[in-house]
Amino acid sequence: MEYNRAFVPALLIMSLLLPAAALAGPRGGHRGDGRHGDYAHRRAPQEGFLTIRNQNVSRLEVLVDGKVVGDVDGMSTARFGPIDEGKHKVRVRFNRKNLRFPVSVQRMWIGTGEPARLVVPEVDVGIVRVKNNWVEPMTVVLNGRVVGKVAAHQKNALKIKNAIGLLEVRTPSGATAVSKRIRLAGLERDRLAVNPPEEGAISVFNPSRNHALDIVCARGSLLAQLPPRQSRTLIQPSGAVRLTARYRNQSVQSAQVLASPFERTSWNISLPTRSTLGVRNPNRFPVNIFVHGEHVATVAGQDKMMLENMPVGLVSVEVLGQGRRGGIDEVVQTRIDPLSGGFLPIPQMRVTDGRGGDCGSSGRERERSSYSSNSYHRGRRYSRSYASNRR
């Protein structure tokens, strides 16, 4: 009992002394003054939230100070945070493959209390994804206004303002490949695809005045025979095809032509601009041949020659030769066909006894020549015209 009487007062005294010692702190210490950043006196950072309402039908991406913080679905609301208190740049954008553009850009104060609110209104823009399965680039047109382009065998998403009316996908020459009426707003989306049919048409024209041409495919099969100055429409697999025009089994021109199912393409065959000219000299003396003032050949007496690389069309040929008893100096015209060429018979100098101008004779024999040595000089020309007789 005596022990308990002494213990109780001591316990009461200690209970009063311990709290006072805790409040006094350690000896030699100091209170935090802010310069030393005492933890008990630090102010906790303030943060807030951002709420965004999207009134468009497409999902939008949200960025705060250039950093992506999330997405807000179409016709819905999303909350983002916590975000440090202060003024921030908030960007809301449409972001899909091959197409990204801003819808709303604002500077906003975000702090404690009620979340900052942003409403993205409906924008008058539609999104159309166009797929081009054709071999040519296509132009996309809305009500006659060009709104985009799609490369061959590619697809592209197009942002279209005032997207109401007739949307067309056109070839480079302006033919409509596919069309669709649209009515889009609030970032509504639609699709359009160019899927060409299996066959296309090619119009082929033969410019030759005299000769028919054979048209063969890349495998050598005959597709059509074109009469002179006529055309034919050929149905071929759609896309680029190789065709060859032939004359007497000789290639005139080969070309890669587009067989389009959207429009009739044309191939006007190009004929050669140079061909051959056959020359025959009936005189016993050689003659020189000049074309456009340029010497092209010398044909021996009573010989013939085939001249290559002659210009086609109506050609003036100068024939110049001199024998012992006379000569010729003429300009004659002949037509050289691009395919069959031309032929030029050289005029023959004759005498009264029917022998060639280079033939020997007696001293009293009188000779008459249509081109005698007395009448021969460079200043005089006798013109004749010869047409090509090669077919």
C-alpha positions in Angstrom: 0.0 0.0 0.0 2.8 2.4 0.8 4.5 1.6 -2.6 1.3 2.5 -4.4 0.9 5.7 -2.5 4.3 6.9 -3.7 4.0 5.7 -7.3 0.7 7.5 -8.1 2.0 11.1 -7.4 5.2 10.4 -9.4 3.2 9.2 -12.4 1.1 12.3 -12.3 4.1 14.6 -12.3 5.7 12.8 -15.3 2.5 13.1 -17.3 2.7 16.9 -17.0 6.4 17.2 -17.8 6.6 15.1 -21.0 4.3 17.3 -23.2 6.2 20.4 -22.1 9.5 18.9 -23.2 8.1 17.9 -26.6 6.9 21.5 -27.2 10.3 23.0 -26.2 12.2 21.0 -28.8 15.8 20.0 -28.8 18.4 22.2 -27.3 20.4 24.4 -29.8 17.7 24.0 -32.6 15.9 26.7 -34.6 12.5 27.1 -36.1 11.9 26.8 -39.8 11.9 30.3 -41.4 11.0 29.4 -45.0 14.6 29.9 -46.3 15.4 26.3 -45.2 12.2 24.9 -46.6 10.9 23.4 -43.4 8.5 20.6 -44.4 5.9 21.5 -41.8 5.6 24.9 -43.4 5.7 24.0 -47.1 2.6 24.8 -49.2 1.2 21.8 -51.2 1.1 22.4 -55.0 -2.4 23.3 -56.3 -4.0 21.2 -59.1 -7.2 21.3 -61.1 -9.2 19.4 -63.7 -10.4 20.1 -67.3 -13.8 19.0 -68.6 -14.3 18.9 -72.4 -17.7 18.5 -74.2 -17.4 17.3 -77.8 -20.5 18.1 -79.9 -19.1 16.4 -83.0 -19.7 12.8 -84.0 -16.0 11.9 -84.3 -13.5 11.3 -81.5 -11.1 14.1 -80.9 -7.6 14.2 -79.4 -6.8 16.6 -76.5 -3.5 18.3 -75.8 -2.5 20.5 -72.9 0.6 22.7 -73.5 1.5 20.4 -76.5 1.3 17.2 -74.6 -1.4 14.6 -75.4 -3.6 14.0 -72.3 -6.3 11.8 -73.9 -9.3 11.6 -76.2 -12.9 12.7 -76.0 -15.4 10.6 -77.9 -18.0 12.0 -80.3 -21.1 13.5 -78.6 -19.7 12.9 -75.2 -17.8 14.6 -72.3 -14.4 13.7 -70.8 -12.5 14.9 -67.7 -8.7 15.4 -67.7 -6.3 16.0 -64.8 -5.0 16.6 -62.4 -3.3 19.6 -64.1 -1.1 22.1 -62.3 -2.9 25.3 -61.5 -2.3 28.1 -64.0 -2.9 29.2 -67.5 -2.6 26.5 -70.2 -2.9 26.2 -73.9 -5.6 23.6 -74.7 -5.7 22.2 -78.3 -8.5 19.8 -79.5 -7.8 18.2 -82.9 -9.0 15.5 -85.3 -6.3 13.0 -85.7 -6.6 9.9 -88.0 -4.3 8.2 -90.5 -3.2 10.7 -93.2 -5.4 13.5 -91.8 -4.9 15.7 -88.8 -6.1 19.3 -88.2 -7.1 21.4 -85.2 -10.8 21.9 -84.2 -10.4 24.2 -81.2 -7.4 26.1 -79.7 -7.8 28.1 -76.5 -5.8 29.4 -73.5 -7.6 28.6 -70.2 -7.1 29.0 -66.5 -7.1 25.7 -64.7 -7.2 25.7 -60.9 -8.7 24.3 -57.8 -12.4 24.2 -57.2 -14.8 23.6 -60.1 -13.1 22.0 -63.2 -12.4 24.3 -66.2 -14.9 23.6 -68.9 -14.6 23.7 -72.7 -17.3 23.0 -75.2 -16.2 22.1 -78.8 -19.1 23.1 -81.0 -20.1 21.2 -84.1 -18.0 22.2 -87.1 -19.2 22.4 -90.7 -16.8 19.8 -92.0 -17.2 16.3 -93.3 -14.5 13.6 -93.7 -14.5 11.4 -96.8 -12.1 8.6 -97.3 -11.5 7.9 -101.1 -9.9 4.7 -102.3 -8.5 4.7 -105.9 -8.1 1.3 -107.4 -7.3 2.7 -110.9 -4.0 3.2 -112.7 -4.4 7.0 -113.0 -4.5 9.7 -110.3 -8.0 11.0 -109.6 -9.4 14.4 -108.7 -12.2 14.7 -106.1 -14.8 17.4 -106.9 -17.7 18.6 -104.9 -20.3 20.6 -106.9 -17.6 21.5 -109.4 -15.1 22.5 -106.7 -11.9 20.6 -106.4 -11.5 19.3 -102.8 -8.6 16.9 -103.1 -6.6 14.4 -105.1 -5.9 10.7 -104.8 -2.9 9.0 -106.4 -3.1 5.8 -108.4 -3.7 2.7 -106.3 -3.8 4.8 -103.1 -6.4 6.0 -100.6 -6.7 9.4 -98.9 -8.9 11.0 -96.2 -10.2 14.4 -97.2 -11.4 17.2 -95.0 -14.4 18.9 -96.8 -16.0 22.1 -95.8 -19.7 22.6 -96.6 -19.9 18.9 -97.5 -23.4 19.0 -99.1 -24.0 18.1 -102.7 -22.6 15.8 -105.5 -19.2 14.4 -104.9 -17.4 13.1 -108.0 -14.1 11.3 -108.6 -12.7 12.3 -112.0 -10.0 11.0 -114.3 -7.2 13.4 -115.5 -9.2 14.2 -118.7 -12.3 15.1 -116.6 -14.5 12.0 -117.0 -16.5 11.0 -113.9 -15.4 7.5 -112.6 -17.8 7.4 -109.6 -20.1 9.8 -107.9 -22.2 10.1 -104.7 -24.4 12.6 -103.0 -23.3 13.5 -99.5 -24.5 15.6 -96.6 -21.9 15.7 -93.9 -21.3 18.0 -90.9 -19.8 17.7 -87.4 -16.9 15.6 -88.7 -19.3 12.9 -90.0 -17.5 10.4 -92.2 -18.2 8.6 -95.5 -16.4 6.5 -98.0 -16.1 6.4 -101.8 -14.1 3.8 -103.8 -13.1 3.7 -107.5 -13.4 0.0 -108.6 -12.9 -0.1 -112.4 -14.8 -2.7 -114.6 -12.8 -5.4 -116.2 -12.8 -4.0 -119.8 -12.2 -0.7 -121.4 -12.4 0.9 -124.9 -9.7 2.2 -127.2 -10.4 4.1 -130.5 -7.6 3.4 -133.1 -7.2 5.5 -136.2 -5.2 4.7 -139.4 -3.9 7.9 -141.0 -2.6 6.2 -144.1 -4.1 7.3 -147.4 -3.4 4.2 -149.3 -2.8 1.2 -147.1 -4.6 -0.9 -144.5 -3.0 -1.7 -141.2 -3.2 -4.7 -138.9 -3.5 -4.1 -135.2 -2.1 -6.9 -133.0 -1.9 -7.3 -129.2 1.2 -8.0 -127.1 0.8 -11.8 -127.7 0.8 -11.2 -131.5 -2.9 -12.0 -132.1 -4.7 -10.0 -134.7 -7.3 -7.7 -133.2 -8.5 -5.7 -136.2 -7.6 -4.6 -139.7 -8.0 -0.9 -140.3 -8.7 0.4 -143.8 -7.1 3.6 -145.0 -8.3 6.8 -143.1 -10.7 4.8 -140.8 -10.9 4.0 -137.1 -12.0 1.1 -135.0 -13.0 0.7 -131.4 -11.2 -2.1 -129.6 -12.4 -3.6 -126.3 -9.4 -4.6 -124.2 -8.8 -5.6 -120.5 -8.9 -2.3 -118.5 -5.6 -0.8 -117.8 -2.5 -0.2 -119.9 -2.2 -2.5 -122.9 0.5 -2.7 -125.6 -0.7 -2.6 -129.2 1.3 -2.8 -132.5 0.3 -1.5 -135.9 1.8 -3.6 -138.8 2.0 -3.2 -142.6 2.9 -6.3 -144.5 4.1 -8.0 -141.3 6.4 -5.1 -140.6 5.9 -3.0 -137.4 4.9 0.6 -138.1 4.4 1.7 -134.5 4.1 0.1 -131.0 2.5 1.9 -128.2 1.2 1.4 -124.6 -2.4 2.6 -124.7 -4.8 3.0 -121.8 -8.0 0.9 -122.1 -10.3 2.9 -119.8 -13.7 1.8 -118.7 -14.6 5.4 -117.8 -14.0 7.0 -121.2 -12.9 6.1 -124.7 -9.2 6.7 -125.1 -7.7 7.3 -128.6 -4.6 6.1 -130.4 -3.8 7.9 -133.6 -1.1 5.8 -135.2 2.0 7.7 -136.2 3.3 6.9 -139.6 7.0 7.1 -140.4 8.4 10.4 -141.6 11.2 8.8 -143.6 10.9 6.1 -146.2 12.5 4.7 -149.4 12.8 6.0 -152.9 13.6 3.6 -155.9 15.6 5.2 -158.7 16.2 3.8 -162.2 18.6 5.5 -164.7 17.9 4.5 -168.3 20.8 6.6 -169.7 24.3 5.3 -170.4 25.9 8.0 -168.4 25.7 8.4 -164.6 23.3 10.9 -163.0 23.4 12.7 -159.7 20.4 12.9 -157.4 19.7 16.0 -155.2 16.9 16.3 -152.6 16.3 19.7 -151.1 19.6 20.8 -152.6 21.6 18.0 -150.9 23.4 15.4 -153.0 22.0 12.0 -151.9 23.3 9.5 -154.5 24.9 8.9 -157.9 23.2 6.3 -160.1 25.4 4.7 -162.7 24.3 4.5 -166.3 21.5 1.9 -167.0 21.4 1.1 -163.3 18.9 1.3 -160.4 19.2 2.0 -156.7 17.1 2.1 -153.6 17.6 5.3 -151.6 16.9 5.0 -147.8 15.8 7.6 -145.3 14.0 9.9 -147.8 11.4 12.4 -146.5 7.8 11.4 -147.1 5.2 13.3 -149.0 5.6 15.3 -152.3 9.3 15.7 -152.9 11.2 17.7 -155.5 14.2 15.7 -156.9 16.9 17.3 -159.0 18.4 15.0 -161.6 21.7 16.1 -163.1 23.9 14.2 -165.6 26.1 14.8 -168.5 27.0 12.4 -171.3 29.4 12.9 -174.4 26.6 14.2 -176.6 24.2 15.7 -174.2 22.9 15.7 -170.6 19.9 16.2 -168.4 19.2 18.8 -165.7 15.7 18.5 -164.4 13.6 19.0 -161.3 11.0 16.3 -161.1 8.4 15.7 -158.4 7.4 12.4 -156.9 5.3 11.3 -153.9 7.0 9.1 -151.2 4.5 7.1 -149.2 5.3 6.6 -145.5 4.7 2.8 -145.8 5.4 1.8 -149.4 8.0 4.5 -150.3 8.2 5.9 -153.8 9.7 5.4 -157.3 11.5 7.9 -159.5 12.2 7.0 -163.2 15.0 9.2 -164.4 14.2 10.9 -167.8 16.0 9.4 -170.7 17.9 11.5 -173.3 17.1 10.3 -176.8 18.5 10.8 -180.3 16.9 10.4 -183.7 18.3 7.0 -184.4 17.0 5.7 -181.1 20.4 5.2 -179.5 21.6 6.6 -176.2 23.2 10.0 -176.0 26.6 8.5 -175.2 26.7 6.3 -178.4 29.3 6.9 -181.1 28.3 8.2 -184.6 29.8 9.2 -188.0 30.9 12.7 -188.7 27.9 13.4 -191.1 25.2 11.8 -189.0 22.7 14.3 -187.6 21.4 13.8 -184.1 18.5 15.4 -182.4 18.2 15.3 -178.6 15.5 16.6 -176.4 18.4 17.6 -174.1 21.3 18.4 -176.5 24.6 19.7 -175.3 23.8 23.0 -177.0 20.7 23.5 -174.8 22.2 22.2 -171.6 23.1 24.6 -168.9 22.3 24.9 -165.1 20.0 27.8 -165.5 17.4 25.8 -167.4 15.0 23.2 -165.9 12.4 20.9 -167.5 9.8 19.8 -164.9 7.9 16.6 -164.9 5.9 14.9 -162.2 5.9 11.2 -161.2 3.7 9.6 -158.6 4.7 6.6 -156.6 3.6 3.3 -158.2 4.5 1.1 -155.3 1.5 -0.4 -153.5 
